[in-house]
Amino acid sequence: MDRGDGRDIYGRFTGRGGYGSSGEALGLSEYERLTGNVVIAQHIRVTLPDGTSRLYDGLSPQSDGTFEGIEVKSGTASRNAQQRAFDDPVNSGTQARGRLNGVDIAISSVRVIRVP
């Protein structure tokens, strides 16, 4: 059952809309394979202290209670300037904040996964 964003209640792709979904699903699986970490396959919008915001393709819980934001890029796609400008401070120690299933969370790092 689609929850309205092309994903089911567990964050898995339903095939609705199609754009990017196969590459994104592959990238999240690849992240899990490479890191051995659990992946939450759910889009989440997070905000830096300066008020800028960004959407990540997925998350992975970290041992310190924060999360790693996962951005999947397929084919020749790359992060745009705004995405890089957001991710750089996060990877340098500035936490981004968001809400996951009604709970406040912190993003302390970002990983970009590239897939064909």
Backbone as ProteinMPNN parsed JSONL, in Angstrom:
{"seq_chain_A": "MDRGDGRDIYGRFTGRGGYGSSGEALGLSEYERLTGNVVIAQHIRVTLPDGTSRLYDGLSPQSDGTFEGIEVKSGTASRNAQQRAFDDPVNSGTQARGRLNGVDIAISSVRVIRVP", "coords_chain_A": {"N_chain_A": [[0.842, -1.185, 0.0], [0.655, 2.133, -0.916], [1.859, 5.037, 0.655], [1.548, 7.505, -0.319], [3.826, 8.743, -1.228], [5.183, 7.156, -2.969], [6.198, 5.078, -1.54], [5.889, 2.295, 0.769], [4.409, 1.626, 4.048], [6.672, 0.874, 5.403], [8.706, 2.252, 4.272], [9.665, 1.241, 1.905], [10.05, 1.105, -1.673], [7.211, 1.345, -3.787], [6.919, 1.338, -6.461], [5.36, 3.207, -7.65], [5.259, 6.093, -9.585], [8.015, 5.867, -10.202], [10.413, 7.389, -10.988], [13.808, 7.491, -10.297], [13.522, 5.618, -8.303], [14.408, 2.919, -8.5], [17.203, 3.189, -8.62], [17.635, 4.523, -6.216], [16.731, 2.651, -4.306], [18.571, 0.623, -4.848], [20.938, 1.948, -4.14], [20.563, 2.373, -1.371], [20.514, -0.257, -0.497], [23.105, -0.938, -1.224], [24.596, 0.736, 0.472], [23.959, -0.458, 2.923], [25.131, -2.965, 2.515], [27.859, -2.252, 2.205], [28.504, -0.977, 4.655], [27.399, -2.502, 6.682], [25.537, -1.521, 8.343], [22.254, -0.775, 9.619], [19.593, 0.342, 7.548], [17.284, 2.934, 7.259], [14.859, 3.274, 5.141], [13.636, 5.874, 4.288], [12.503, 9.003, 3.289], [13.699, 12.018, 4.683], [13.399, 15.259, 5.968], [15.738, 17.571, 7.047], [17.202, 20.132, 9.142], [19.616, 22.721, 9.356], [21.302, 24.683, 11.942], [21.273, 27.307, 10.904], [18.9, 27.479, 9.561], [18.643, 26.484, 6.971], [17.49, 23.785, 4.904], [17.273, 20.28, 4.021], [16.654, 17.311, 2.108], [17.058, 13.909, 2.767], [17.73, 10.675, 1.314], [17.658, 8.399, 2.832], [18.371, 6.991, 6.094], [20.737, 6.084, 8.645], [21.064, 4.605, 11.754], [23.447, 5.535, 14.211], [26.08, 4.532, 16.481], [26.303, 6.395, 18.547], [23.811, 7.422, 18.959], [23.005, 9.315, 17.166], [22.26, 9.944, 13.668], [23.231, 8.877, 10.363], [22.933, 10.634, 7.414], [21.791, 9.553, 4.261], [22.531, 9.901, 0.922], [21.648, 9.107, -2.276], [23.027, 8.783, -5.451], [22.496, 8.26, -8.817], [23.637, 6.927, -11.961], [24.856, 9.546, -13.921], [24.331, 11.546, -12.173], [24.929, 14.09, -9.714], [25.616, 15.66, -6.537], [24.065, 18.803, -6.035], [25.037, 22.305, -5.771], [23.763, 23.388, -3.503], [23.19, 21.098, -1.997], [25.782, 20.149, -1.441], [26.735, 22.353, 0.012], [25.154, 22.141, 2.269], [25.777, 19.576, 3.265], [28.549, 19.666, 3.834], [29.058, 21.218, 6.298], [27.714, 19.492, 8.072], [29.226, 17.133, 7.934], [31.445, 18.202, 9.088], [30.929, 18.526, 11.733], [28.688, 20.039, 12.526], [25.527, 19.505, 13.615], [22.562, 18.446, 11.964], [19.038, 18.768, 12.321], [15.998, 16.903, 12.663], [12.795, 15.232, 12.309], [11.836, 11.989, 12.959], [9.392, 9.784, 12.475], [7.887, 11.188, 14.39], [9.742, 11.683, 16.383], [12.382, 13.669, 17.63], [15.483, 13.951, 15.988], [19.069, 13.791, 15.397], [21.338, 14.482, 12.801], [24.539, 13.52, 12.155], [26.429, 12.998, 10.274], [27.062, 12.521, 6.74], [26.594, 10.385, 4.013], [27.376, 9.763, 0.708], [26.173, 7.7, -1.772], [26.985, 6.117, -4.72], [25.51, 4.769, -7.593], [25.053, 2.697, -10.557]], "CA_chain_A": [[0.0, 0.0, 0.0], [1.424, 3.356, -1.057], [1.47, 6.057, 1.634], [1.392, 8.77, -1.028], [5.107, 9.248, -1.722], [5.85, 6.103, -3.724], [6.75, 4.105, -0.599], [4.901, 1.689, 1.655], [4.535, 2.065, 5.443], [8.01, 0.529, 5.88], [9.672, 3.057, 3.542], [10.106, 0.546, 0.695], [9.438, 1.604, -2.894], [6.061, 0.609, -4.299], [6.956, 1.381, -7.918], [4.547, 4.332, -8.088], [6.048, 7.244, -10.001], [9.16, 5.272, -10.874], [11.643, 8.145, -11.178], [14.848, 7.366, -9.305], [13.252, 4.658, -7.246], [15.242, 1.719, -8.561], [18.548, 3.595, -8.236], [17.639, 4.851, -4.789], [16.648, 1.387, -3.569], [19.864, -0.04, -5.027], [21.922, 2.681, -3.346], [20.355, 2.106, 0.056], [20.987, -1.636, -0.293], [24.57, -0.909, -1.33], [25.069, 1.323, 1.726], [23.83, -1.501, 3.946], [26.14, -3.983, 2.224], [29.197, -1.696, 2.446], [28.738, -0.577, 6.043], [26.847, -3.444, 7.648], [24.612, -0.772, 9.196], [20.828, -0.785, 9.306], [19.127, 1.48, 6.766], [15.879, 3.325, 7.323], [14.576, 3.733, 3.776], [12.57, 6.859, 4.417], [12.946, 10.379, 3.084], [13.553, 12.861, 5.861], [13.883, 16.633, 5.834], [16.465, 18.013, 8.23], [17.513, 21.559, 9.117], [20.809, 23.192, 10.059], [21.003, 25.797, 12.844], [21.033, 28.556, 10.166], [17.577, 27.423, 8.97], [18.591, 25.798, 5.683], [17.022, 22.415, 5.056], [17.638, 19.335, 2.967], [15.981, 16.019, 2.172], [17.925, 12.747, 2.54], [17.053, 9.496, 0.774], [17.556, 7.397, 3.883], [19.116, 7.238, 7.332], [21.287, 4.934, 9.333], [21.371, 4.906, 13.15], [24.847, 5.406, 14.604], [26.24, 4.028, 17.855], [26.202, 7.483, 19.528], [22.432, 7.872, 19.042], [22.681, 10.18, 16.033], [22.029, 9.24, 12.412], [23.941, 9.294, 9.166], [22.054, 10.873, 6.278], [22.246, 8.844, 3.068], [22.136, 10.491, -0.35], [21.96, 8.192, -3.371], [23.129, 9.388, -6.774], [22.6, 7.2, -9.815], [24.086, 7.345, -13.283], [25.784, 10.677, -13.934], [23.853, 12.561, -11.229], [25.822, 14.475, -8.619], [25.003, 16.623, -5.625], [24.126, 20.189, -6.5], [25.781, 23.207, -4.879], [23.046, 23.523, -2.228], [23.384, 19.864, -1.245], [27.174, 20.158, -0.937], [26.833, 23.401, 1.034], [24.496, 21.633, 3.469], [26.468, 18.388, 3.758], [29.901, 19.964, 4.335], [29.061, 21.502, 7.744], [27.288, 18.303, 8.828], [30.397, 16.259, 8.025], [32.48, 18.891, 9.867], [30.559, 18.592, 13.144], [27.436, 20.744, 12.796], [24.425, 18.554, 13.479], [21.27, 18.841, 11.4], [17.944, 18.232, 13.131], [14.773, 16.543, 11.97], [11.868, 14.381, 13.067], [11.63, 10.668, 12.373], [8.241, 9.155, 13.116], [7.475, 11.988, 15.534], [10.815, 11.801, 17.371], [13.476, 14.543, 17.214], [16.748, 13.246, 15.771], [20.203, 14.579, 14.922], [22.166, 13.912, 11.74], [25.907, 13.93, 12.464], [27.296, 12.74, 9.121], [26.368, 12.281, 5.484], [27.297, 9.475, 3.104], [26.85, 9.738, -0.656], [26.351, 6.4, -2.413], [26.815, 6.203, -6.171], [25.131, 3.512, -8.249], [24.905, 2.877, -12.002]], "C_chain_A": [[0.884, 1.244, 0.0], [0.928, 4.397, -0.064], [1.37, 7.445, 1.012], [2.685, 9.344, -1.581], [5.881, 8.192, -2.5], [6.48, 5.035, -2.851], [5.625, 3.507, 0.228], [5.159, 2.149, 3.086], [5.902, 1.751, 6.038], [9.094, 1.32, 5.159], [10.198, 2.408, 2.277], [9.371, 1.099, -0.511], [8.301, 0.713, -3.346], [6.059, 0.55, -5.821], [6.118, 2.522, -8.478], [5.446, 5.502, -8.451], [7.315, 6.839, -10.71], [10.436, 6.057, -10.897], [12.602, 7.952, -10.015], [14.674, 6.244, -8.318], [14.151, 3.437, -7.315], [16.682, 2.047, -8.175], [18.652, 3.89, -6.753], [17.604, 3.578, -3.95], [17.969, 0.628, -3.661], [20.931, 0.626, -4.17], [21.789, 2.42, -1.858], [20.784, 0.679, 0.402], [22.507, -1.701, -0.325], [25.188, -0.313, -0.062], [25.066, 0.264, 2.825], [24.9, -2.573, 3.762], [27.543, -3.483, 2.571], [29.494, -1.459, 3.922], [28.332, -1.622, 7.063], [25.858, -2.789, 8.594], [23.178, -0.908, 8.706], [20.489, 0.473, 8.516], [17.648, 1.691, 7.02], [15.587, 3.983, 5.981], [13.387, 4.678, 3.788], [13.167, 8.23, 4.147], [12.735, 11.158, 4.368], [14.129, 14.235, 5.565], [14.525, 17.036, 7.153], [16.905, 19.456, 8.032], [18.784, 21.833, 9.908], [20.427, 24.341, 10.991], [20.722, 27.12, 12.123], [19.687, 28.576, 9.449], [17.498, 26.779, 7.602], [18.176, 24.348, 5.904], [17.371, 21.589, 3.83], [16.89, 18.037, 3.201], [17.0, 14.922, 1.89], [17.088, 11.569, 2.082], [16.841, 8.409, 1.813], [18.421, 7.795, 5.059], [19.703, 5.939, 7.836], [21.608, 5.333, 10.77], [22.842, 4.64, 13.445], [24.941, 5.031, 16.082], [26.098, 5.117, 18.918], [24.783, 8.043, 19.649], [22.033, 8.851, 17.947], [22.454, 9.301, 14.8], [22.975, 9.748, 11.341], [22.899, 9.48, 8.075], [22.639, 10.187, 5.057], [21.659, 9.527, 1.837], [22.576, 9.55, -1.452], [21.974, 8.979, -4.672], [23.336, 8.269, -7.78], [23.008, 7.787, -11.16], [25.094, 8.47, -13.189], [25.374, 11.78, -12.961], [24.911, 12.858, -10.173], [25.086, 15.467, -7.725], [25.103, 18.02, -6.229], [24.828, 21.047, -5.449], [25.098, 23.333, -3.518], [23.217, 22.272, -1.374], [24.792, 19.807, -0.659], [27.334, 21.177, 0.188], [26.171, 22.978, 2.339], [25.322, 20.509, 4.089], [27.833, 18.695, 4.376], [29.909, 20.311, 5.819], [28.645, 20.291, 8.591], [28.473, 17.366, 8.997], [31.549, 16.889, 8.799], [32.073, 19.109, 11.318], [29.302, 19.355, 13.484], [26.276, 19.783, 12.567], [23.207, 19.205, 12.836], [20.195, 18.152, 12.235], [16.729, 17.935, 12.271], [13.894, 15.725, 12.884], [11.654, 13.103, 12.282], [10.516, 9.987, 13.141], [7.851, 9.857, 14.413], [8.531, 12.195, 16.599], [11.91, 12.711, 16.814], [14.763, 13.736, 17.091], [17.808, 14.225, 15.302], [20.947, 13.788, 13.855], [23.577, 14.439, 11.973], [26.892, 13.668, 11.32], [26.428, 12.433, 7.909], [27.23, 11.344, 4.642], [26.603, 9.524, 1.751], [27.184, 8.374, -1.254], [26.049, 6.565, -3.89], [26.521, 4.811, -6.729], [24.962, 3.767, -9.745], [23.519, 3.388, -12.392]], "O_chain_A": [[1.77, 1.374, 0.844], [-0.277, 4.622, 0.054], [1.139, 8.434, 1.707], [2.657, 10.324, -2.324], [7.094, 8.311, -2.673], [7.212, 4.178, -3.347], [4.559, 4.102, 0.381], [6.039, 2.979, 3.315], [6.258, 2.306, 7.078], [10.28, 1.095, 5.399], [11.088, 2.959, 1.63], [8.217, 1.515, -0.407], [8.399, -0.513, -3.299], [5.285, -0.203, -6.411], [6.165, 2.777, -9.682], [6.324, 5.86, -7.666], [7.656, 7.426, -11.737], [11.502, 5.445, -10.831], [12.246, 8.222, -8.867], [15.596, 5.943, -7.561], [14.615, 2.961, -6.278], [17.321, 1.264, -7.474], [19.644, 3.545, -6.11], [18.363, 3.443, -2.99], [18.432, 0.057, -2.674], [21.74, -0.057, -3.542], [22.79, 2.263, -1.16], [21.35, 0.438, 1.469], [23.122, -2.432, 0.452], [26.203, -0.814, 0.422], [26.042, 0.109, 3.56], [25.501, -3.034, 4.732], [28.329, -4.218, 3.169], [30.606, -1.712, 4.384], [28.849, -1.64, 8.18], [25.39, -3.421, 9.541], [22.931, -1.13, 7.521], [21.033, 1.545, 8.783], [16.859, 0.747, 6.999], [16.015, 5.107, 5.721], [12.286, 4.331, 3.358], [14.208, 8.583, 4.702], [11.728, 10.987, 5.055], [15.208, 14.359, 4.987], [13.945, 16.868, 8.226], [16.973, 19.947, 6.905], [19.006, 21.266, 10.978], [19.346, 24.914, 10.851], [20.012, 27.97, 12.66], [19.352, 29.565, 8.797], [16.398, 26.541, 7.104], [18.467, 23.756, 6.943], [17.712, 22.11, 2.769], [16.536, 17.7, 4.33], [17.724, 14.986, 0.897], [15.905, 11.463, 2.404], [15.934, 7.588, 1.679], [19.117, 8.809, 5.022], [19.237, 4.849, 7.504], [22.345, 6.294, 10.992], [23.41, 3.648, 12.988], [23.983, 5.201, 16.836], [25.804, 4.809, 20.073], [24.566, 9.026, 20.358], [20.856, 9.184, 17.81], [22.457, 8.073, 14.888], [23.458, 10.879, 11.393], [22.078, 8.595, 7.835], [23.849, 10.233, 4.838], [20.446, 9.705, 1.729], [23.76, 9.226, -1.552], [21.053, 9.743, -4.96], [24.228, 7.434, -7.625], [22.767, 8.957, -11.458], [26.08, 8.364, -12.46], [26.003, 12.838, -12.927], [25.689, 11.983, -9.791], [24.066, 16.036, -8.112], [26.104, 18.368, -6.856], [25.168, 20.564, -4.369], [25.774, 23.382, -2.49], [23.374, 22.372, -0.157], [24.963, 19.45, 0.507], [27.988, 20.902, 1.195], [26.59, 23.417, 3.41], [25.541, 20.493, 5.301], [28.229, 18.046, 5.345], [30.712, 19.738, 6.555], [29.16, 20.09, 9.691], [28.702, 16.855, 10.094], [32.52, 16.209, 9.133], [32.776, 19.793, 12.063], [28.873, 19.327, 14.638], [26.071, 19.304, 11.452], [22.868, 20.353, 13.123], [20.424, 17.076, 12.789], [16.463, 18.62, 11.284], [14.19, 15.542, 14.064], [11.333, 13.13, 11.095], [10.672, 9.653, 14.316], [7.528, 9.21, 15.409], [8.254, 12.82, 17.623], [12.325, 12.552, 15.666], [15.098, 12.941, 17.97], [17.503, 15.336, 14.868], [21.158, 12.582, 13.988], [23.797, 15.65, 11.989], [28.052, 14.072, 11.392], [25.241, 12.13, 8.024], [28.449, 11.501, 4.573], [25.388, 9.348, 1.661], [28.338, 7.947, -1.241], [24.999, 7.083, -4.27], [27.178, 3.826, -6.391], [24.753, 4.905, -10.164], [23.245, 3.588, -13.575]]}, "name": "protein", "num_of_chains": 1, "seq": "MDRGDGRDIYGRFTGRGGYGSSGEALGLSEYERLTGNVVIAQHIRVTLPDGTSRLYDGLSPQSDGTFEGIEVKSGTASRNAQQRAFDDPVNSGTQARGRLNGVDIAISSVRVIRVP"}
